[in-house]
Amino acid sequence: MDTARILKTIHPDIKIVLGGPEVGPIGAKYLREHSFLDVVIKGREKSPFLNSWSIISASGIEEIAGITYRSNGQVIENPDRPPIENLSEIPSPYLEGLLIPRDKVTYIETYRGCIFKCHYCFEGKNLPKLRFFPDERVKKKSILL
C-alpha cells in the first residue's frame, strides 16, 4: 500500500487498480480507507482488467461488471461478474511469453474452484462447481518446463 500511496503522491493522475482474493471482496472498505486507490477488481478472474482503458480513462467505467471504484468522492460497487465457464478464454502468461519458468518450476493451474466450503478459504466461495482448463493447454505449459 505504501508504494501505491507514494505513486499517487508523485503522479496524482495515475490510476491505482488493485485486485485479488484478499482485497476484492472488501474493495469498498479499501477505497473508503485509502483515498489514493481508484479501482478494485472483484473476483478471481480478472476479466474487468481487459477493460483497462475504460478503467484508466474512466470512460464507461460504470458499465464494467466486477469492479468497485471511486467517482466524484463516492465509492460505487458494480454488480459481480459471473465466473468464466470456458477457462481457455483466460490467457496464460507462460504460453503468451510474459512469464518464463525459473529453474524448471512453475505453477500449472489445471482447474478453478473447490467442492469444499471452508470458512477460511476463498477458493470455494461463490463457485458452484469445478471448472477445468483444457488438457491441451495444461500439456503445452508442461512442455515449457
Sequence and secondary structure as in RCSB ss.txt:
>XXXX:A:sequence
MDTARILKTIHPDIKIVLGGPEVGPIGAKYLREHSFLDVVIKGREKSPFLNSWSIISASGIEEIAGITYRSNGQV
IENPDRPPIENLSEIPSPYLEGLLIPRDKVTYIETYRGCIFKCHYCFEGKNLPKLRFFPDERVKKKSILL
>XXXX:A:secstr
 HHHHHHHHH TT   EEESTTTGGGHHHHHHH TT  EEE SSS HHHHTHHHHHH SSGGG TTEEEEETTEE
EE       S GGGS  TTTTTSS  BTTB     EE  S   TT STTTT  S EE  HHHHHHHHHT 
